[in-house]
Amino acid sequence: MSKSVSIYEKPTSHLGLPDWYAKQWELVQLTDRNINSGFEIRNSARALRNESNIKNVWNTHINDIRLENRVIELTKWQEILTKLLNLLIIEKKTLNEKKIDAERYLESLQHPLEIVNQCISIRDCRRGTELTYDEPDIELKKELKLLESQKMLLTEKVQAAWEKLNELDKIEYKLRLDIENKNETLEIDSNNANLNQNSSDISYKPNALKSSKNSKTYETWLELCRDMKSLGEDAIKDTYSFCEILNTTCKTAQNNIEAQQDITDYVMRKRIYQTQRSKNEMEWQKNKTEKEMELVEKEIRRLEDTLRSKTNILKCAETRLESRTYRPSYELCRDESENGLKDEVLQIEQTKRELTNKINCAKATFNRLESLLIQLNRNLDDKQHSLMTDIMCLDSRSTLKIGNRTQQSNETNRNIQLTKLNDEIPLES
C-alpha cells in the first residue's frame, strides 16, 4: 500500500508513557530537593550573615571599649607619672638649692678657719711668762678642730648631694622616657579607638597577626608601671629626707660653730680682763717698787752722810788719845778721860762698821729692787704685748659676727637681742 504522507522521526528511542511519568516525577523530586537545598542554604547564609554581623558589631564594640579603657588607663598612668615627674623636678630643684647653700656655707667656713689660724699664730707670738696654755688657746684649738670636722662633714654631704642629683637625673630621664612612650602609645590607641569601617585610612596589612619579639604581657607591663611609680615616689621621699638632713646638718654646724665662737670670744674677753687686771697689779707693784727704791736710795745717801760724819769725830777722838800719850812723868796715867776716849773710839769704829754693813745691805736691797723693777718692766711689756695680741685677735674675730650676731654697743644690748626681749622691755620715757 502506498503512503500518502511521509513521517520523519528522530532516530532515537522513544520513551514510553510510564517512563515519561517517571522522568517527570524524578525531575519534580530533583527540583524539590534543589529548592529545599537552596532554601536551607539561604537560611543558613542569612543566619551566618546575621551572626557574623552581630559578632563583628559586638567585637568592634567590645574592642572599642577595650581601647577606650586602655586609653583611660594609659591616661591615668601618664598623669600619675607626670605628677611624679613634676614633684621630682621640684624636689631636685630644692636639693640643688640646698646643695648650693651648703657649698656657699662650706666656702664661708674658709674665713673662720683663716681667722682662727691667724689668732693662734698671733697668740703664739706672746713672750715670756705670757706664753701659756690658757683658756683662749684651748678654745681656739677646739674651734679649729670643730671647723675642720664640720667642713669635712659638709664636704661629704655636698658630695652625697651631687651623687643624689646624678641619680635623680637618671630617674628623671627614665620617667620622661616612660611618659613619652605612654604619650606615643596613647596617641596610637586613641587613633585606633577613633577608627571604624568607614574610615579612609584603613587597609589590608601583611601578617597582621604577627607578635613583636619585644612584646610583653599585660601583667609585666602593669608591674613595670608600678615599679616606675614606686621608683619615682621613693626618689621623692629620699630627696625630701636628704634635703632635710642637709639643711639640718648646715644649721647644726652653724649653731655649733657660732656657739663655739661665742665661747672663744667670752674666754678671750675674760683673758683680756685677767691680763689687764694683772697688768694693773704689776703697774701698782712697779710704782711701789719705784717709790721704795727712791726711799732706799735716800736712806743710802743718809747712811753715807752719817758714815762720813763719823770720820772727823773718830779723828778727833784718836787725836785726843794720841795727844794724851805725850803727858810727862807720872801724869801719864789711865784715867777716866783715857778710858772714855778709848770707849768712844771703839764705839765710833763699831758704829762705822754697822753703818758700812747697813749701807751694803741697803745697796743690795736697792740692787734687788732695781732687778725686780727691770723684771716688772719686762713683765709689764710682755703683758702689754699679750694684751694687745688678745685685743687684736678679738678685733679680727669681730668679722665672724654677721646679722643678729653683730657686735652691740655693750653686752647687755647683745643679750637683749639674743633673747628677743625687745618687745617686753618698756621704752625709756
DAKA-V28110 format. One record per residue. N is the residue number from 1. RES is the residue in one small letter. PHI is phi in radians with two decimals (none if undefined). D_LAST is the distance of its C-alpha to the last C-alpha in Angstrom with 1 decimal. Layout:
n: (N & N)
res: (RES & RES)
phi: (PHI & PHI)
d_last: (D_LAST & D_LAST)
//
This chain:
n: (1 & 2 & 3 & 4 & 5 & 6 & 7 & 8 & 9 & 10 & 11 & 12 & 13 & 14 & 15 & 16 & 17 & 18 & 19 & 20 & 21 & 22 & 23 & 24 & 25 & 26 & 27 & 28 & 29 & 30 & 31 & 32 & 33 & 34 & 35 & 36 & 37 & 38 & 39 & 40 & 41 & 42 & 43 & 44 & 45 & 46 & 47 & 48 & 49 & 50 & 51 & 52 & 53 & 54 & 55 & 56 & 57 & 58 & 59 & 60 & 61 & 62 & 63 & 64 & 65 & 66 & 67 & 68 & 69 & 70 & 71 & 72 & 73 & 74 & 75 & 76 & 77 & 78 & 79 & 80 & 81 & 82 & 83 & 84 & 85 & 86 & 87 & 88 & 89 & 90 & 91 & 92 & 93 & 94 & 95 & 96 & 97 & 98 & 99 & 100 & 101 & 102 & 103 & 104 & 105 & 106 & 107 & 108 & 109 & 110 & 111 & 112 & 113 & 114 & 115 & 116 & 117 & 118 & 119 & 120 & 121 & 122 & 123 & 124 & 125 & 126 & 127 & 128 & 129 & 130 & 131 & 132 & 133 & 134 & 135 & 136 & 137 & 138 & 139 & 140 & 141 & 142 & 143 & 144 & 145 & 146 & 147 & 148 & 149 & 150 & 151 & 152 & 153 & 154 & 155 & 156 & 157 & 158 & 159 & 160 & 161 & 162 & 163 & 164 & 165 & 166 & 167 & 168 & 169 & 170 & 171 & 172 & 173 & 174 & 175 & 176 & 177 & 178 & 179 & 180 & 181 & 182 & 183 & 184 & 185 & 186 & 187 & 188 & 189 & 190 & 191 & 192 & 193 & 194 & 195 & 196 & 197 & 198 & 199 & 200 & 201 & 202 & 203 & 204 & 205 & 206 & 207 & 208 & 209 & 210 & 211 & 212 & 213 & 214 & 215 & 216 & 217 & 218 & 219 & 220 & 221 & 222 & 223 & 224 & 225 & 226 & 227 & 228 & 229 & 230 & 231 & 232 & 233 & 234 & 235 & 236 & 237 & 238 & 239 & 240 & 241 & 242 & 243 & 244 & 245 & 246 & 247 & 248 & 249 & 250 & 251 & 252 & 253 & 254 & 255 & 256 & 257 & 258 & 259 & 260 & 261 & 262 & 263 & 264 & 265 & 266 & 267 & 268 & 269 & 270 & 271 & 272 & 273 & 274 & 275 & 276 & 277 & 278 & 279 & 280 & 281 & 282 & 283 & 284 & 285 & 286 & 287 & 288 & 289 & 290 & 291 & 292 & 293 & 294 & 295 & 296 & 297 & 298 & 299 & 300 & 301 & 302 & 303 & 304 & 305 & 306 & 307 & 308 & 309 & 310 & 311 & 312 & 313 & 314 & 315 & 316 & 317 & 318 & 319 & 320 & 321 & 322 & 323 & 324 & 325 & 326 & 327 & 328 & 329 & 330 & 331 & 332 & 333 & 334 & 335 & 336 & 337 & 338 & 339 & 340 & 341 & 342 & 343 & 344 & 345 & 346 & 347 & 348 & 349 & 350 & 351 & 352 & 353 & 354 & 355 & 356 & 357 & 358 & 359 & 360 & 361 & 362 & 363 & 364 & 365 & 366 & 367 & 368 & 369 & 370 & 371 & 372 & 373 & 374 & 375 & 376 & 377 & 378 & 379 & 380 & 381 & 382 & 383 & 384 & 385 & 386 & 387 & 388 & 389 & 390 & 391 & 392 & 393 & 394 & 395 & 396 & 397 & 398 & 399 & 400 & 401 & 402 & 403 & 404 & 405 & 406 & 407 & 408 & 409 & 410 & 411 & 412 & 413 & 414 & 415 & 416 & 417 & 418 & 419 & 420 & 421 & 422 & 423 & 424 & 425 & 426 & 427 & 428 & 429)
res: (m & s & k & s & v & s & i & y & e & k & p & t & s & h & l & g & l & p & d & w & y & a & k & q & w & e & l & v & q & l & t & d & r & n & i & n & s & g & f & e & i & r & n & s & a & r & a & l & r & n & e & s & n & i & k & n & v & w & n & t & h & i & n & d & i & r & l & e & n & r & v & i & e & l & t & k & w & q & e & i & l & t & k & l & l & n & l & l & i & i & e & k & k & t & l & n & e & k & k & i & d & a & e & r & y & l & e & s & l & q & h & p & l & e & i & v & n & q & c & i & s & i & r & d & c & r & r & g & t & e & l & t & y & d & e & p & d & i & e & l & k & k & e & l & k & l & l & e & s & q & k & m & l & l & t & e & k & v & q & a & a & w & e & k & l & n & e & l & d & k & i & e & y & k & l & r & l & d & i & e & n & k & n & e & t & l & e & i & d & s & n & n & a & n & l & n & q & n & s & s & d & i & s & y & k & p & n & a & l & k & s & s & k & n & s & k & t & y & e & t & w & l & e & l & c & r & d & m & k & s & l & g & e & d & a & i & k & d & t & y & s & f & c & e & i & l & n & t & t & c & k & t & a & q & n & n & i & e & a & q & q & d & i & t & d & y & v & m & r & k & r & i & y & q & t & q & r & s & k & n & e & m & e & w & q & k & n & k & t & e & k & e & m & e & l & v & e & k & e & i & r & r & l & e & d & t & l & r & s & k & t & n & i & l & k & c & a & e & t & r & l & e & s & r & t & y & r & p & s & y & e & l & c & r & d & e & s & e & n & g & l & k & d & e & v & l & q & i & e & q & t & k & r & e & l & t & n & k & i & n & c & a & k & a & t & f & n & r & l & e & s & l & l & i & q & l & n & r & n & l & d & d & k & q & h & s & l & m & t & d & i & m & c & l & d & s & r & s & t & l & k & i & g & n & r & t & q & q & s & n & e & t & n & r & n & i & q & l & t & k & l & n & d & e & i & p & l & e & s)
phi: (none & -1.42 & -1.62 & -1.60 & -2.20 & -1.57 & -1.93 & -1.98 & -2.12 & -1.13 & -1.41 & -2.12 & -1.33 & -1.73 & -1.51 & -1.50 & -1.09 & -1.06 & -1.14 & -1.10 & -1.09 & -1.13 & -1.07 & -1.08 & -1.17 & -1.07 & -1.12 & -1.11 & -1.11 & -1.12 & -1.10 & -1.07 & -1.11 & -1.17 & -1.11 & -1.10 & -1.12 & -1.11 & -1.10 & -1.12 & -1.13 & -1.13 & -1.12 & -1.15 & -1.15 & -1.11 & -1.10 & -1.11 & -1.10 & -1.11 & -1.13 & -1.14 & -1.11 & -1.12 & -1.06 & -1.09 & -1.07 & -1.20 & -1.08 & -1.10 & -1.11 & -1.11 & -1.17 & -1.08 & -1.12 & -1.07 & -1.15 & -1.12 & -1.11 & -1.14 & -1.10 & -1.10 & -1.13 & -1.08 & -1.08 & -1.08 & -1.14 & -1.13 & -1.17 & -1.08 & -1.20 & -1.13 & -1.07 & -1.08 & -1.11 & -1.09 & -1.10 & -1.12 & -1.12 & -1.12 & -1.12 & -1.13 & -1.12 & -1.09 & -1.09 & -1.12 & -1.12 & -1.11 & -1.13 & -1.11 & -1.08 & -1.12 & -1.14 & -1.12 & -1.15 & -1.12 & -1.17 & -1.20 & -1.23 & -1.13 & -1.14 & -1.03 & -1.08 & -1.12 & -1.12 & -1.12 & -1.05 & -1.12 & -1.12 & -1.10 & -1.15 & -1.12 & -1.21 & -1.27 & -1.50 & -1.08 & -2.08 & 1.06 & -1.24 & -1.37 & -1.44 & -2.14 & -1.54 & -1.68 & -1.07 & -1.01 & -1.10 & -1.14 & -1.21 & -1.12 & -1.20 & -1.08 & -1.11 & -1.09 & -1.12 & -1.11 & -1.09 & -1.12 & -1.15 & -1.17 & -1.13 & -1.13 & -1.11 & -1.16 & -1.08 & -1.12 & -1.17 & -1.13 & -1.09 & -1.12 & -1.14 & -1.10 & -1.12 & -1.13 & -1.14 & -1.10 & -1.13 & -1.15 & -1.07 & -1.13 & -1.14 & -1.08 & -1.09 & -1.09 & -1.12 & -1.08 & -1.10 & -1.15 & -1.16 & -1.09 & -1.09 & -1.22 & -1.11 & -1.14 & -1.11 & -1.10 & -1.15 & -1.11 & -1.19 & -1.14 & -1.12 & -1.12 & -1.16 & -1.51 & -1.30 & -2.56 & -1.20 & -1.70 & -1.20 & -1.52 & -1.82 & -1.87 & -2.89 & -1.22 & -2.12 & -1.27 & 0.93 & -1.19 & -1.56 & -1.19 & -1.97 & -1.24 & -1.13 & -1.62 & -1.21 & -2.17 & -1.30 & -1.09 & -1.08 & -1.14 & -1.08 & -1.10 & -1.13 & -1.14 & -1.10 & -1.13 & -1.10 & -1.14 & -1.11 & -1.09 & -1.06 & -1.14 & -1.11 & -1.10 & -1.12 & -1.14 & -1.11 & -1.09 & -1.14 & -1.07 & -1.10 & -1.15 & -1.08 & -1.10 & -1.11 & -1.12 & -1.13 & -1.11 & -1.09 & -1.11 & -1.13 & -1.09 & -1.05 & -1.10 & -1.13 & -1.10 & -1.17 & -1.14 & -1.10 & -1.15 & -1.11 & -1.13 & -1.09 & -1.09 & -1.10 & -1.12 & -1.18 & -1.23 & -1.12 & -1.09 & -1.15 & -1.07 & -1.12 & -1.09 & -1.12 & -1.13 & -1.14 & -1.12 & -1.12 & -1.10 & -1.07 & -1.17 & -1.15 & -1.13 & -1.09 & -1.11 & -1.08 & -1.06 & -1.13 & -1.11 & -1.12 & -1.12 & -1.10 & -1.07 & -1.14 & -1.12 & -1.11 & -1.11 & -1.13 & -1.08 & -1.08 & -1.10 & -1.08 & -1.13 & -1.07 & -1.10 & -1.10 & -1.16 & -1.17 & -1.26 & -1.10 & -1.15 & -1.13 & -1.14 & -1.05 & -1.10 & -1.16 & -1.18 & -1.09 & -1.06 & -1.09 & -1.09 & -1.13 & -1.27 & -1.26 & -1.62 & -1.20 & -1.47 & 0.82 & -1.37 & -1.26 & -1.41 & -2.17 & -1.55 & -1.57 & -1.14 & -1.13 & -1.14 & -1.08 & -1.13 & -1.16 & -1.11 & -1.09 & -1.12 & -1.10 & -1.09 & -1.18 & -1.13 & -1.11 & -1.11 & -1.13 & -1.12 & -1.09 & -1.14 & -1.14 & -1.12 & -1.08 & -1.17 & -1.11 & -1.09 & -1.11 & -1.14 & -1.16 & -1.11 & -1.10 & -1.07 & -1.13 & -1.12 & -1.10 & -1.16 & -1.10 & -1.10 & -1.13 & -1.08 & -1.12 & -1.13 & -1.11 & -1.11 & -1.13 & -1.12 & -1.12 & -1.13 & -1.17 & -1.11 & -1.13 & -1.12 & -1.10 & -1.14 & -1.11 & -1.17 & -1.13 & -1.08 & -1.09 & -1.13 & -1.16 & -1.17 & -1.38 & -1.13 & -1.26 & -1.36 & -1.66 & -2.25 & 1.15 & -1.22 & -1.67 & -1.10 & -1.15 & -1.56 & -1.12 & -2.65 & -1.22 & -1.11 & -1.07 & -1.14 & -1.13 & -1.08 & -1.20 & -1.15 & -1.55 & 0.99 & -1.81 & -1.06 & -1.35 & -1.64 & -1.59 & -1.17 & -1.22 & -1.26 & -1.40)
d_last: (178.4 & 176.7 & 172.9 & 171.9 & 168.1 & 166.5 & 163.6 & 161.0 & 158.8 & 156.1 & 157.4 & 155.0 & 155.4 & 154.6 & 152.8 & 154.1 & 152.6 & 151.2 & 149.7 & 148.2 & 146.7 & 145.4 & 143.8 & 142.3 & 140.9 & 139.4 & 137.8 & 136.3 & 135.0 & 133.6 & 131.9 & 130.5 & 129.2 & 127.6 & 126.1 & 124.7 & 123.5 & 121.8 & 120.3 & 118.9 & 117.6 & 116.0 & 114.4 & 113.2 & 112.0 & 110.2 & 108.6 & 107.7 & 106.2 & 104.2 & 103.2 & 102.2 & 100.3 & 98.5 & 97.8 & 96.6 & 94.4 & 92.9 & 92.6 & 90.9 & 88.6 & 87.8 & 87.2 & 85.1 & 83.0 & 83.0 & 81.9 & 79.2 & 78.0 & 78.1 & 76.1 & 73.5 & 73.5 & 73.1 & 70.4 & 68.5 & 68.9 & 68.0 & 64.8 & 63.9 & 64.6 & 62.8 & 59.7 & 60.0 & 60.4 & 57.3 & 55.3 & 56.8 & 55.9 & 52.3 & 52.2 & 54.0 & 51.4 & 48.6 & 50.4 & 51.0 & 47.3 & 46.5 & 49.2 & 47.8 & 44.3 & 45.9 & 47.9 & 44.9 & 43.0 & 46.3 & 46.4 & 42.8 & 43.8 & 45.9 & 43.0 & 41.6 & 45.3 & 45.7 & 42.5 & 43.6 & 47.1 & 45.7 & 43.5 & 46.5 & 48.7 & 46.3 & 45.8 & 49.6 & 49.9 & 48.5 & 51.1 & 52.8 & 51.2 & 47.9 & 49.9 & 49.0 & 48.7 & 45.1 & 42.5 & 41.3 & 45.0 & 45.5 & 42.4 & 43.3 & 46.7 & 45.4 & 43.2 & 46.3 & 48.4 & 45.8 & 45.5 & 49.3 & 49.7 & 47.1 & 48.7 & 52.1 & 50.9 & 49.2 & 52.4 & 54.5 & 52.3 & 52.4 & 56.2 & 56.4 & 54.4 & 56.7 & 59.7 & 58.1 & 57.7 & 61.4 & 62.4 & 60.4 & 62.1 & 65.5 & 64.4 & 63.1 & 66.5 & 68.4 & 66.4 & 66.8 & 70.5 & 70.9 & 69.1 & 71.2 & 74.3 & 73.3 & 72.6 & 76.0 & 77.6 & 75.7 & 77.1 & 80.6 & 80.5 & 79.0 & 81.9 & 84.4 & 82.9 & 83.5 & 87.1 & 90.0 & 93.8 & 93.4 & 91.0 & 92.4 & 91.2 & 93.2 & 96.3 & 98.3 & 96.8 & 98.9 & 98.4 & 95.7 & 95.8 & 95.0 & 92.1 & 89.8 & 90.0 & 86.1 & 85.8 & 84.0 & 84.1 & 81.6 & 80.4 & 79.8 & 77.9 & 75.7 & 75.1 & 74.2 & 71.7 & 70.1 & 70.0 & 68.3 & 65.8 & 65.1 & 64.9 & 62.2 & 60.2 & 60.5 & 59.4 & 56.3 & 55.4 & 56.0 & 54.0 & 51.0 & 51.2 & 51.7 & 48.6 & 46.5 & 48.0 & 47.4 & 43.8 & 43.3 & 45.1 & 42.8 & 39.6 & 40.9 & 42.0 & 38.7 & 36.8 & 39.3 & 39.2 & 35.4 & 35.4 & 38.1 & 36.3 & 33.1 & 35.5 & 37.3 & 34.1 & 33.0 & 36.4 & 36.5 & 33.2 & 34.6 & 37.8 & 36.2 & 34.4 & 37.7 & 39.6 & 37.1 & 37.3 & 41.1 & 41.2 & 39.4 & 41.8 & 44.7 & 43.5 & 43.3 & 46.8 & 48.0 & 46.8 & 48.5 & 51.6 & 51.8 & 51.5 & 54.1 & 56.3 & 56.1 & 57.0 & 59.9 & 61.1 & 61.2 & 62.9 & 65.5 & 66.2 & 66.7 & 69.0 & 71.0 & 71.2 & 72.4 & 74.9 & 76.2 & 76.6 & 78.8 & 81.3 & 82.8 & 82.8 & 84.7 & 87.1 & 87.8 & 88.6 & 90.8 & 92.5 & 93.3 & 94.7 & 96.7 & 98.1 & 99.2 & 101.3 & 103.7 & 104.7 & 108.5 & 110.8 & 109.6 & 106.6 & 105.0 & 103.5 & 100.3 & 98.8 & 95.4 & 94.3 & 95.3 & 93.6 & 90.4 & 90.4 & 90.9 & 88.1 & 85.9 & 86.8 & 86.1 & 82.8 & 81.8 & 82.7 & 80.8 & 77.8 & 78.1 & 78.3 & 75.2 & 73.4 & 74.4 & 73.2 & 70.0 & 69.6 & 70.3 & 67.8 & 65.2 & 66.0 & 65.8 & 62.4 & 61.3 & 62.6 & 60.8 & 57.6 & 58.2 & 58.8 & 55.7 & 53.7 & 55.1 & 54.1 & 50.6 & 50.3 & 51.6 & 49.3 & 46.3 & 47.4 & 47.7 & 44.3 & 42.8 & 44.7 & 43.6 & 39.9 & 40.1 & 41.9 & 39.3 & 36.5 & 38.6 & 39.1 & 35.4 & 34.7 & 37.5 & 36.1 & 32.8 & 34.7 & 35.2 & 31.6 & 31.0 & 28.6 & 26.1 & 27.7 & 26.9 & 25.8 & 22.0 & 20.6 & 20.9 & 22.3 & 19.1 & 17.9 & 21.5 & 21.6 & 18.6 & 20.3 & 23.7 & 22.7 & 20.8 & 17.8 & 15.4 & 15.2 & 14.9 & 12.0 & 8.7 & 6.2 & 3.8 & 0.0)
//
